Amino acid sequence: MPLIRKGAEANLYLEDFRDVLHPAGEGKVLVKHRIPKRYRVGELDERLRDSRTVLEARLLSDAKRAGVPTPAIYEVDREETRLVMEFVEGERVKSVLEEMNSSERRKLCELIGRQIARLHLAGIIHGDLTTSNMIRTRDGRVYFIDFGLGEYSSSVEARGVDLHLLKRTLRSTHHRVAEESFEAVVAGYEREFGRKAKEVIRRVEEIERRGRYIAREERSRMR
C-alpha cells in the first residue's frame, strides 16, 4: 500500500476503493492503520489501539451530525485497528491561508470558527486543531480530519485548550496573518456558540498567560 503519511500512532495510506472495499467501487479511499507499539505491554497496546480506533470513528460520525464536514467512514476494522474512510479532495488550509486576500481569509477563518463551535456544542474536542488538519474543497467547504487525539468533553478548559492550540499553530506556521486569522476564528466561534463563548475565549487567554508564566519560571531556573 502506498504510504502517504507516517505518524507517531498511525500510518495513512491512499488506496483504490475497489482494492479495499468492493470490486465495483470507484475512486480512492484513505486507510488509517494504528501501528503496534513495542514499548507497551502487548495486551494493553491492543486495547488502546482498538479503543482509539473506535473512538475516532465515533467522533468523525458525530462531528458530521453536528454539521461539520468530515470524511465518511466506510469500515471500522477492529481486528487490524484500521479505519477506511472517504478521500477528500482539496487543499490543506495550511497551504492556502497566506495566499488569500484579507477578505477571503477572514471568510475562511470565520467558517472555521463556526465549525469549531459546532464541535464544542456537540461535546466534541478535536484535540489537534491545526491548519494541516483542515481541507478546503473546491466548493468552499472545510473538512476537519484526523480526530486521533479527540475526545468527548463539554468543559470550558477542554474547549479553551482546543482553541489555544489553533492560536499557537497560527502564530508558529502563519505568523504574518496569525492575529487577523484568529480574530476571525473567534468572531465565527462567538456567532455560532452564543453568549457563553466569552467564557471559552477568556479561558484561551488564561491558558496563554499560564504558558508565559511557566516559560518565565523555566528561564529563571536555568540562570
N, C-alpha and C positions, 0 to 999 in steps of 0.2 A: 504494500500500500504506500502511495506517495505521502511522505510526511511533510506537512506544511508548517507546523509549529510544534516545538518541543517545550513543554512546561515542566515546572518542578513537580507537579502532581499528576499531570496528564499529557498525552500526546494527541495532536489533532491531525486527521488525515482527510484528504479530499478524494472521494470515490465516485464511480458511476452508480447511479441508482439501481440499475439492473444487476450489477455485480453483488450488491449488498442486500437488496430487499426483494426485487421481483424482476424477472427477465423482460417483462413488458414495460417496465418503467423507463423514463427518460430523464436526462439531466444529471446533476451532481448532488451528492449528499456529503455532509460532514460527519465524520466518525470521531467521537471523543473517547479515548481509551485511558482510563485511570490505571497507571502502571504500579506494580508491586514495589514496596519499599523494603529492602532487605534489612534495614536497621530496625524495623519494627517486628515484634513477635508476629509470626505468621497468621494466627487466628485473629488477632487484633487488627492487623493490616487488612485482612479480608473484610472484616466487619466495617471498618472505617471507609474503605473504598466503596463497599456496597451502599452504606448509608448516604455517603456524599453523592453517589450517582443517582439514587432515588430522590434525594432532596433537590438536586439541581433540576431534575426533570419536573418536579412539582413546582418549583419556583418559576421556571420558564413558562409553564402552563398557566399558573396563577397570575403571572405578570401580564400575559396576553389577555386573560379575562378581565384584568384591571384596566385594559385599554392601552397597554404599552406593547408596541410591536416587538416580537421575539421570534426566533426560529421555531418552526413547528417540530415537535418531537415525533419521529416515526417509530422508534423502537428503543426500549429500555432493556438492555441485556445485563441482568444482574450477575449471571454466572461469569461473564467476561468483564464485568464492570465497565460497560461502554454505553454511550448514547449515540444513536443515529438520528441526525436532525437535518432540517432544511438548510441548504446552502443559500445564503442571502447575497445577491449580487449588489455591489455598490462600493463606495469608498469609505474608508475609516475616517471618522471626524478628525482624527489626528492629522491626516494628510491634507484636508481641505480648509480647516478652520482659519488659518492665517492667509490663505489665498483669496478669501472673500472680501467684499467691501463691507464697511461698517454696518450698513443696513441689513445685508444678508446674514452677517454673523450674528447680529442681535436677534434676528428672527429665528435662526437655528438654535441659539442658546436658550431663548425663551421656551422653545419647544422642548428642549432637553430638560429644562427646569420643570415644566408641566408634567413631563413623563416621570421624573423622579418623584414628584409629589404624588402621582397616581400609585407608584410603587409603595410609598410610605403610608398612604391612606389605606392600602390593602394589607398593611402589616409586613411588607417585604423590604428587606435590606439587601441591596445588591452586593455590597462588600468589596467591590473593585471598580468603582466608578472612575474610569479613565477614558480619555478620548480614543484610545485603542480599542475599547470595548463597545464602541458605538459605530454603527454603519449607516451612512446616509445613502438612500436609494435614489434612483433617477426621478421618482415621483415625489421626492421631498420628505419621505418618511425617515425616521431614525429608529433603527433596530438596536435594542440593547442585547448584548451577547455575553457569554461567559459568566454565569452565575455560580461558578465553582466555589466562591468564598461567601456566598449568600446565606441568609438566614431569615427566620420569621421573628420579628420584634416590632413592637409599637412604642418602644421607649424613646424619649427625646434624645438621650445620649447616643443610641444607635443611629438615629436619623442624623444627628449632628456630625457624627464620625463619618457617615456616608458622604455627606456634602463636603465636609472638610477635606476628605481625600481628593475629591474632584477639584477643589480650590488649589490644593497643593500641586496636583497634576498640571493644572493650567499655568501655574507660576513656573514650574520647572520645565515644562515642554513648550509652552506657548507664552513666554514671558512678555513679549511685545503687546499682546492683546489680552493678557490674563485678567486684568481688572475689569475692563469693559465686558468681557465674556462672562465673568462670574456675576457681575451686576445683573446681566440679562437673565442668567440662570435663576438668580434669586427672584427676579421680577416674575418669571414664569411660575416658579415654585409657589410664591405667595398667592398668585392669582388662582392657581388650581387647588392649593391646600386649604386656603381660607385664613381666618383670623389667627388660628393657633400656629401658623407658620412662623410668626415673630419669635415664638419661644424656641423653635428649632434653629433659626438664624442666630439668636443670641447664644445658643449652645455652641454653634460653629465658632463664634468669636471667642467664647470661653476656652474651647479646646485649643484654639490658636494661641491664646495667652499662656495656657499651661505649657505648651510646647516651647514657647520662648523662655519661660521661667526655667524649665528643665535644662534647656540648652545653656543658659547662663550659669546654672549650678554646675553643670559638667565642665564648662570652661574654667570656673573658679577652682575646681578640684585639680585641674591639670596644671595650674600655675605653681 
